[in-house]
Amino acid sequence: MIFRNRILLQATTLLLLFVMSLWITPQATASSIFGDFTVRDEIELGKEFDKMVHQRMPVVLDPQVTDYVKKLVARVAREMPPQPFPITAAVIQNNSMNAFAVPGGYIYVYTGLILNLKHESELAAVIGHELAHVSLRHVARRIEQMKLVNIASALGTLAGMLIGMSGGSNAGNIGSALAIGSMGAGQSAYLSYTQANEREADHLGMNYLIASGFNPEGMVNSFKVMKQRQWYVSNSNIPTYLSTHPGLDARIDYLNERFRRMPPAYFQRRDDDAQFHKIQTLIRARMTDPEVALAHYNNIPEDQRTCLDHLGQGIILSRMKKNQEAEKAFEQAHTECPGDTLILREEGRFYFTIGKMDKAAPLLREAYMRDPQDAMTLFFIARVDAARKNYAQAILTMRRVAEMVPKDQEIHYHLGRMLGESGNYFEAHIQLAYASLYGNNPKQAEFHLKKAEGLARTPEQKELLRKLQETINPPENGGRGPKQ
């Protein structure tokens, strides 16, 4: 078991070297030797890598954004041949135009990619390309082929990289730094996709794109957007995808050549971008620099702004504490699209944040009636009830939200607050421990765990306590309590 764990750790390091080459420039010296890299190894490696991503990168938890991307990935992935693992998608909050997939079926999409593409078919094309890399086992085969690596040097550099990714000034530059990172020529030859890899992934990804109902031009158009972006930004901000997947000119040419052999009906398919544009609005308004985002909307001629544009303005102005201007923008969005669920929810959320519960409540209720599965709507309905000290209903609703989005720090934090204010101190500490755990604060999780231990009396409480202990530190990690 120890030997196997060491092999998996080494493989994880190689995978991180492959997708995050910026920080790692190991010397081609001493080393360890790999044998066959099996599907079982892929699965375990993918899980370990995914843990690192969730611990060290700003993974988006907004269920509307993540559900959209997961559904789009699932739509494309249905056209893949059977895989020995499920396809798992996550969204990373970063302005870079990037997406990557790793062994074990994990695919990561950056918010910058979603924001800068023009149509859903273009995003689906990038996803199809990445899933093709998974299906063809390109990364796994590179790991198999790479025989020598200075593990000690790589791990030391990797540790520094992971610390930098977790916060501070470097966190905002992850994508641009990835784009200009370099490695020694010998290592780079092994840790980069070959031209043959890219051609294979383009053609197989195109098959997935067409089979899932999209216009095949989406793939070429996505490449063209990336090339266009190259001319609008400085060299330090070249789209990451352009750097990690080079040779777009040749790839555009051979895909256009393939188009000549396709049925004309494929090119008559129309993009349904309604949901895609809503997700873009949320990402731009909530997850990017407010000054930059506001400038985007201000540059749109007033007579050409849509209700989503007014919604985006309202969200940004609310973030900037310009509440009077924000209210006008929300009202205009509502007037132009009175039945839009997203606008109802976000307007209700705005009124909640400025303390106008009488205006927030009916908007949120209407949004809920139109979409009972919207976790964000339910989250703010619960908070309105808590603000009105209707704790029984607030707790009931927030429990449902926690079931829908089980590992969200903020949800568990507010549920814990509601439970504490209602007098249920035991479970308040349980929920606050989960909030601390998902917020990567093990010491605070330990604090609330100990408080809960002192309050546990009934068999039901002791069972909740046991589940928390195992979540904080699973039995395979050697005992109870978070690792320091």
HELIX and SHEET records of a PDB file:
HELIX    1   1 ILE A    2  VAL A   19  1                                  18    
HELIX    2   2 SER A   21  TRP A   23  5                                   3    
HELIX    3   3 VAL A   39  ARG A   56  1                                  18    
HELIX    4   4 PRO A   63  ALA A   77  1                                  15    
HELIX    5   5 THR A  111  ASN A  116  1                                   6    
HELIX    6   6 GLU A  120  SER A  135  1                                  16    
HELIX    7   7 HIS A  138  GLN A  145  1                                   8    
HELIX    8   8 ILE A  151  MET A  165  1                                  15    
HELIX    9   9 ALA A  171  ASN A  173  5                                   3    
HELIX   10  10 ILE A  174  ILE A  180  1                                   7    
HELIX   11  11 ALA A  185  LEU A  191  1                                   7    
HELIX   12  12 GLN A  195  ALA A  211  1                                  17    
HELIX   13  13 GLU A  217  GLN A  230  1                                  14    
HELIX   14  14 ASN A  235  ASN A  237  5                                   3    
HELIX   15  15 THR A  240  THR A  244  1                                   5    
HELIX   16  16 LEU A  248  PHE A  259  1                                  12    
HELIX   17  17 PRO A  264  GLN A  268  5                                   5    
HELIX   18  18 ALA A  274  MET A  287  1                                  14    
HELIX   19  19 PRO A  290  ASN A  298  1                                   9    
HELIX   20  20 GLU A  302  GLN A  304  5                                   3    
HELIX   21  21 CYS A  307  ARG A  319  1                                  13    
HELIX   22  22 ASN A  323  GLU A  336  1                                  14    
HELIX   23  23 THR A  341  THR A  353  1                                  13    
HELIX   24  24 MET A  357  ARG A  370  1                                  14    
HELIX   25  25 ALA A  375  ALA A  387  1                                  13    
HELIX   26  26 TYR A  391  MET A  404  1                                  14    
HELIX   27  27 GLN A  409  GLU A  421  1                                  13    
HELIX   28  28 TYR A  425  TYR A  438  1                                  14    
HELIX   29  29 PRO A  442  LEU A  455  1                                  14    
HELIX   30  30 PRO A  459  ILE A  472  1                                  14    
HELIX   31  31 PRO A  475  ASN A  477  5                                   3    
SHEET    1   A 3 THR A  88  ILE A  92  0                                        
SHEET    2   A 3 TYR A 106  TYR A 110  1                                        
SHEET    3   A 3 ALA A  99  VAL A 102 -1                                        
END                                                                             
